[in-house]
Amino acid sequence: MYNVLEKLRHGEALNAKEKTIHEQGLVSVLRELHDRLDAAVLAAYGWSDLAPALVGRPGATLPLADKAPEQAAAEEELLSRLVALNAERAAEEARGHIRWLRPEFQNPGAATAPGTDTAPVGRVSTRQPTLDIAHDDATTGGDGGLKPALRGDAGDGEDVAPAPRGAAKAAKTPWPKTLPEQVQALRAQLAAAPAPITAEALARRYTGARATRVAEVLDTLVALGQARRDGETGYAA
């Protein structure tokens, strides 16, 4: 998958096998998450000035011999800052000042002196943040459309979830065409749901949505830690 990801970063065309890997491996979602994670880490260190030259560039996830001069310079600067920060933290620890990540677990019972900063710079919250994954052109084919495996429109004989008999008709939203939009839509539905909900129930809220496709996207969200399973068929934020 990462070889395919690097080809996308280079803007190279994918062959048939790579297109299959791209679609089945949700490589565009993987790229989006990597880029957001890289940007968040740089921001946590206070080094967001390096982000334009580093985040999303070729070689960001796999070694690359020939990098753009500004990217290579930014990497050298990043390494220099990390070495300097390491020396600074070592000096602090020698003086007895330790920046515990989870002091309640790593150093339980230790008294904190007034004014002592025990939290690291850029400490990451344990609460899962919301990722709004925007449309990514890497999910489209050469004609601007998506391959059938990434499309949510139903074909002949496919299992569009039927509405239960006697249910009140509600206004339905068209099922998004692109994978990032499908991810964003289902995350919003799960966040708004007062209780766990099934893929079939979610599919009935859209026109042209297949329950199997909805389940695939939901299972991907679960694998990425953006949703959770509840029982055999239920999903929740």
C-alpha positions as a printed Julia matrix, in Angstrom:
237×3 Matrix{Float64}:
   0.0    0.0     0.0
   2.81   2.41    0.81
   4.38   1.91   -2.61
   1.04   2.96   -4.1
   0.88   5.87   -1.67
   4.3    7.09   -2.77
   3.27   6.88   -6.44
   0.27   9.05   -5.6
   2.54  11.57   -3.88
   4.72  11.65   -7.02
   1.65  12.12   -9.22
   2.45   8.95  -11.17
  -0.19   6.89  -12.95
  -1.18   3.59  -11.32
  -1.26   0.32  -13.19
  -4.19  -2.11  -12.91
  -2.76  -3.96   -9.91
  -1.96  -0.71   -8.1
  -5.43   0.63   -8.77
  -6.88  -2.46   -7.11
  -4.61  -1.96   -4.1
  -5.6    1.73   -4.0
  -9.29   0.91   -3.97
  -9.3   -2.1    -1.66
  -6.69  -0.65    0.71
  -8.36   2.79    0.96
  -4.98   4.34    0.21
  -6.38   7.85   -0.17
  -7.78   7.64    3.37
  -4.41   6.34    4.58
  -2.65   9.29    2.93
  -5.04  11.78    4.49
  -4.52  10.3     7.96
  -0.74  10.26    7.58
  -0.67  13.88    6.46
  -2.9   15.01    9.32
  -0.86  13.03   11.82
   2.42  14.51   10.54
   0.99  18.02   10.72
  -0.36  17.41   14.23
   3.01  16.14   15.5
   4.85  19.14   14.08
   2.26  21.44   15.66
   2.67  19.66   19.03
   6.38  20.43   18.96
   5.72  24.01   17.85
   7.4   23.42   14.5
   4.52  23.99   12.1
   6.82  26.21   10.03
   8.35  23.0     8.65
   5.0   21.5     7.62
   4.76  23.0     4.11
   8.1   21.46    3.13
   7.51  18.08    4.79
   3.86  17.08    5.05
   2.5   15.15    2.09
   5.73  15.29    0.14
   7.24  12.32   -1.75
   9.43  10.32    0.57
   7.37  11.28    3.61
   6.5    7.63    4.31
   9.25   5.75    2.43
  12.95   6.57    1.88
  13.65   8.69   -1.17
  17.15   9.38   -2.48
  16.45  12.47   -4.57
  14.37  15.0    -2.66
  13.58  18.61   -3.48
  16.17  20.99   -1.96
  13.59  22.66    0.31
  12.39  19.26    1.57
  15.94  18.06    2.25
  16.75  21.32    4.06
  13.6   21.05    6.18
  14.51  17.47    7.16
  17.99  18.59    8.2
  16.45  21.39   10.26
  14.02  18.95   11.85
  16.84  16.59   12.85
  18.85  19.51   14.25
  15.91  20.63   16.36
  15.3   17.09   17.64
  18.96  16.7    18.66
  18.87  20.06   20.44
  15.59  19.2    22.17
  16.98  15.84   23.28
  19.98  17.56   24.87
  17.66  20.05   26.56
  15.44  17.32   27.98
  18.49  15.32   29.17
  19.74  18.39   31.03
  16.31  18.87   32.63
  16.18  15.26   33.78
  19.68  15.55   35.23
  18.29  18.4    37.36
  15.37  16.17   38.44
  12.73  17.72   36.2
  10.96  14.98   34.24
   8.12  15.69   31.83
   5.96  12.64   32.43
   3.5   11.81   29.67
   1.11  10.03   32.07
   2.32  10.93   35.58
  -0.61   9.16   37.23
   0.71   5.88   35.78
   4.43   6.52   35.28
   5.09   8.24   38.59
   2.11   7.59   40.89
   2.16   9.14   44.32
   4.89  11.64   43.51
   4.19  15.14   44.78
   4.31  17.87   42.18
   6.16  20.96   43.25
   4.28  24.25   42.77
   4.97  25.69   39.37
   6.54  22.47   38.08
   5.51  21.54   34.57
   5.13  17.75   34.49
   3.28  17.65   31.16
   5.27  17.53   27.95
   5.07  20.26   25.37
   2.33  19.35   22.94
   0.79  16.65   25.15
  -1.77  14.76   23.13
  -5.27  14.39   24.57
  -6.46  10.86   25.21
  -9.81  11.81   23.73
 -10.17  10.74   20.13
 -10.37  13.84   17.91
 -12.75  14.24   15.0
 -11.25  13.97   11.54
 -13.18  15.63    8.76
 -11.72  13.9     5.74
 -12.15  16.16    2.74
 -12.44  15.15   -0.92
  -9.17  13.8    -2.26
  -8.49  13.73   -6.01
  -6.39  10.59   -5.54
  -9.59   8.61   -5.19
 -10.72   9.54   -8.68
  -9.84   7.96  -11.95
  -8.5    9.73  -15.01
 -11.97  10.91  -16.02
 -12.64  12.46  -12.61
 -14.95   9.62  -11.53
 -14.44   6.76   -9.14
 -13.93   3.12   -9.87
 -17.02   1.0    -9.15
 -15.42  -0.45   -5.99
 -15.32   3.05   -4.52
 -18.73   4.13   -5.76
 -21.78   4.0    -3.59
 -24.31   3.86   -6.43
 -26.24   0.63   -6.73
 -26.21  -1.5    -9.84
 -28.51  -4.18  -11.16
 -29.21  -6.87   -8.59
 -27.25  -5.16   -5.82
 -28.48  -5.07   -2.28
 -29.93  -1.6    -1.76
 -31.28  -1.71    1.77
 -35.11  -1.71    1.68
 -37.12   0.47    3.98
 -39.18  -1.4     6.57
 -42.84  -1.81    5.63
 -45.06   0.87    7.11
 -42.17   3.17    8.01
 -42.79   6.87    7.58
 -41.07   8.3     4.53
 -38.35  10.8     5.33
 -36.32  12.98    2.99
 -33.28  11.03    1.87
 -29.85  12.33    0.98
 -28.09  11.0    -2.13
 -25.31   8.59   -1.23
 -21.98  10.4    -1.73
 -20.01   9.38   -4.8
 -16.48   9.7    -3.37
 -14.95   7.64   -0.6
 -13.85  10.62    1.56
 -17.38  12.04    1.37
 -18.85   8.65    2.33
 -16.5    8.49    5.32
 -17.43  12.0     6.41
 -21.16  11.35    6.0
 -21.13   8.15    8.04
 -19.01   9.7    10.79
 -21.57  12.48   11.07
 -24.44   9.97   11.19
 -22.75   7.95   13.95
 -21.98  11.09   15.95
 -25.63  12.18   15.78
 -27.13   8.75   16.5
 -28.48   8.47   20.07
 -27.83   4.71   20.07
 -25.84   2.15   18.04
 -27.16   1.76   14.51
 -26.84  -0.91   11.84
 -25.39  -0.54    8.36
 -28.81  -1.38    6.89
 -30.48   1.41    8.86
 -27.84   3.88    7.76
 -28.15   2.78    4.14
 -31.9    3.49    4.23
 -31.14   7.15    4.96
 -29.58   7.58    1.51
 -30.79   7.07   -2.01
 -28.67   4.59   -3.95
 -26.78   3.31   -0.92
 -25.91  -0.39   -0.67
 -25.9   -1.85    2.81
 -22.78  -3.9     2.02
 -20.9   -0.79    0.9
 -22.01   1.12    4.0
 -20.8   -1.78    6.15
 -17.42  -1.76    4.39
 -16.9    1.94    5.14
 -18.08   1.47    8.72
 -15.68  -1.44    9.24
 -12.88   0.75    7.89
 -13.76   3.46   10.4
 -13.68   0.84   13.16
 -10.23  -0.34   12.02
  -8.97   3.25   12.03
 -10.35   3.9    15.51
 -12.95   6.37   14.23
 -15.96   4.2    15.19
 -16.69   1.11   17.28
 -18.74  -2.05   16.95
 -21.65  -2.59   19.3
 -22.9   -6.16   19.3
 -23.08  -8.2    16.12
 -24.46  -5.57   13.74
 -24.42  -2.22   15.52
 -22.02   0.68   15.04
 -21.44   3.74   17.19
 -19.16   6.78   17.3
